[in-house]
């Protein structure tokens, strides 16, 4: 799946931030290695990737389209625009 564009749906279980504070993420499980993670590079988000905005997705079902990549053997989708994450009914 790496390098392919996919659309996935699921409920966000947790949010977090890298130790360096330059990356935030949303996870579909408590352990990010169990499922794919959504990754937000703060320097590329035009201020849209605040903890508060990302926190609004926690415990909500979302649909996301993006390119699958990996980091430390874990699957991820790098989010370029907040509009890629859409809350589902």
C-alpha positions in Angstrom: 0.0 0.0 0.0 3.0 2.4 0.5 2.9 5.1 -2.1 -0.8 4.5 -3.1 -3.6 7.0 -2.6 -6.3 5.5 -0.4 -9.5 6.6 1.3 -10.1 5.2 4.8 -12.8 5.6 7.4 -12.6 5.1 11.1 -13.0 6.6 14.5 -10.1 8.6 15.9 -9.0 7.2 19.3 -6.2 9.5 20.3 -4.1 12.6 19.3 -0.5 13.3 20.1 2.6 15.3 19.3 6.2 14.5 18.5 8.8 15.1 21.2 10.2 17.9 19.0 6.8 19.6 18.8 7.0 19.8 15.0 4.5 17.0 14.1 1.1 16.2 15.4 -0.9 13.1 14.7 -4.3 11.5 15.0 -4.5 7.7 15.6 -7.3 5.2 15.0 -6.1 3.2 18.0 -4.4 3.9 21.3 -1.2 2.3 20.0 -0.3 4.0 16.7 1.5 0.9 15.4 -1.8 -1.1 15.4 -3.4 1.0 12.6 -2.6 3.8 10.2 -1.9 7.2 11.7 -2.7 10.7 10.3 0.4 12.9 10.4 0.3 16.7 10.4 3.6 18.6 9.8 3.1 21.9 11.6 5.4 23.9 9.3 3.1 23.0 6.4 -0.3 23.5 7.9 -0.7 27.2 7.6 -1.7 27.3 11.3 -4.6 24.8 10.7 -3.0 22.0 12.7 -3.5 23.3 16.3 -4.1 20.9 19.2 -7.6 22.4 19.6 -8.6 21.8 15.9 -7.2 18.3 15.8 -8.8 17.5 19.2 -12.2 18.1 17.6 -11.7 14.9 15.6 -11.1 12.6 18.7 -13.9 10.1 19.2 -15.4 11.1 15.8 -15.7 8.9 12.7 -13.7 10.4 9.9 -13.0 9.8 6.2 -9.5 10.6 4.9 -7.9 10.4 1.5 -4.2 10.5 1.1 -1.0 8.7 0.2 0.2 5.9 2.4 3.7 6.1 3.8 5.7 4.7 6.6 7.7 6.0 9.6 9.5 3.6 12.0 7.7 0.7 10.4 4.3 2.2 11.1 1.8 3.1 8.4 0.8 6.8 8.1 -0.9 9.3 5.8 0.6 12.8 5.8 -2.2 15.4 5.8 -1.5 18.5 3.8 -4.8 20.3 4.3 -7.3 19.9 7.1 -10.0 19.4 4.5 -8.6 15.9 3.9 -10.2 14.9 7.2 -13.9 14.9 7.0 -16.2 14.0 9.9 -18.8 11.4 9.0 -22.3 11.0 10.4 
